[in-house]
């Protein structure tokens, strides 16, 4: 999120937005060392105030400039308001209104999910992605959601099993697991960088195909254990893999691309997204 051209990191946790405290402090104070400012501020608190702080401040992992995730003090809107009150700054009121608007937008999105989709589209457009690419990315998200809903309905473990089955589909489709694919594209492996945000049009299309076919097979056959689910995932991915190979034969080149859309070191613009594979 951006306030007055300054980035404020946030994370969705326990059904609410949590904001980076040091980012808020930097916006309010322009301190050259917002972390130190926050450290000294906490040291000035009374025991009672420190106890209260622990009720509205949590340590969550946020992505840093090096694209790695670090434990960071975060607070929800109510907690941020309390912190703002302890920092005298003429920027406090505009920031309060900004936070209040974010809260209202989130409530509106719950009532009307299409608003959330529009927000995501706007974010991608601001990053420089083409509208055609964004449409494929959004459609892929919907297909992915349908697949994970199907897996969840079959009683699979969300984190462990989903990762195993996703790797099976990807390996059958592209010959690489997602982690291997990230390495192939020179993406930071241990970060939360989303591989699909760095896929070309063709890569997104075949990813969608593999996951959609897997969903259809699962709905028809109703696998009841992880071994059967892995077999279904391989079959779904193989359909997409065969289609990919046939496409490559027809167009005379691989659709698997090393291209990624990380910011270039030489400038702040994204690598060209409209480049066709």
Residue pairs with C-beta under 8 A, 6 or more apart in sequence:
1 7
1 8
1 9
1 10
1 19
1 102
2 8
3 27
3 95
3 98
4 27
4 91
4 94
6 23
6 26
6 27
7 23
8 19
8 20
8 23
8 24
8 27
9 19
9 20
9 23
9 62
9 63
9 72
10 17
10 18
10 19
10 20
10 74
11 17
11 18
11 60
11 61
11 62
11 74
12 18
13 58
13 60
13 74
16 76
16 77
17 76
17 77
17 102
17 103
17 106
18 58
18 60
18 74
18 75
18 76
19 74
19 75
19 76
19 77
19 80
19 99
20 62
20 72
20 73
20 74
21 38
21 57
21 72
21 73
21 74
21 75
21 80
21 83
22 34
22 35
22 37
22 38
22 72
22 73
23 34
24 80
24 83
24 84
24 95
25 31
25 34
25 37
25 38
25 41
25 83
25 87
26 34
27 91
27 95
28 84
28 87
28 89
28 91
28 92
28 95
29 37
29 87
29 89
31 37
38 73
41 86
41 87
42 50
42 53
45 53
56 75
56 76
56 78
56 79
56 82
57 73
57 74
57 75
57 79
58 73
58 74
58 75
59 71
59 72
59 73
59 74
60 71
60 72
60 74
61 69
61 70
61 71
61 72
62 69
62 70
62 72
62 74
63 69
63 191
63 192
64 70
67 188
67 191
67 193
68 188
68 190
68 191
69 191
69 192
75 82
75 83
77 99
77 100
77 102
77 103
80 99
81 96
81 99
84 92
84 95
84 96
85 92
105 115
105 119
108 115
109 115
109 116
109 119
117 138
120 138
121 134
121 138
124 133
124 134
124 137
125 131
125 134
127 261
127 270
128 261
128 269
128 270
128 273
129 137
129 261
129 270
129 273
130 273
130 274
132 201
133 201
133 204
133 273
133 274
136 201
136 204
136 205
136 208
137 196
137 197
137 204
139 208
140 196
140 204
140 207
140 208
140 211
143 208
143 211
143 212
143 215
144 211
146 212
146 215
147 211
147 212
147 214
147 215
147 218
148 158
148 162
150 215
150 218
150 219
151 161
151 162
151 165
151 218
151 229
152 158
154 218
154 222
154 223
154 224
154 229
156 162
156 165
156 226
156 229
161 226
161 229
164 226
164 230
165 214
165 229
165 230
165 233
166 178
166 233
167 177
167 178
167 179
168 230
168 233
168 234
168 237
169 210
169 211
169 214
169 233
169 234
169 236
169 237
169 240
170 176
170 177
170 178
170 181
170 207
170 210
170 237
171 177
171 234
171 237
172 210
172 233
172 234
172 235
172 236
172 237
172 238
172 240
172 241
173 206
173 207
173 209
173 210
173 237
173 238
173 240
173 241
173 244
174 181
174 203
174 206
174 241
174 244
174 256
175 241
175 256
176 184
176 256
178 195
179 189
181 195
182 188
182 189
182 193
182 195
183 189
184 256
184 258
185 195
185 198
185 257
185 258
185 259
185 260
186 258
186 260
186 262
187 193
187 195
187 198
187 260
187 262
193 262
196 204
196 207
197 261
198 259
198 260
198 261
198 262
199 207
199 257
200 255
200 257
200 259
200 275
200 276
200 277
201 276
201 277
202 244
202 247
202 255
202 257
202 277
203 255
203 256
203 257
203 277
206 240
206 241
206 243
206 244
206 255
207 240
209 239
209 240
209 243
210 236
210 237
210 239
210 240
210 241
211 236
212 236
213 235
213 236
213 239
213 240
214 232
214 233
214 235
214 236
214 237
215 236
216 236
217 232
217 235
217 236
218 229
218 232
221 228
221 232
223 229
223 231
223 232
244 255
244 256
247 255
248 254
248 255
253 277
255 277
257 277
259 271
259 275
259 277
260 271
261 270
261 271
261 273
262 270
262 271
263 269
263 270
264 270
264 271
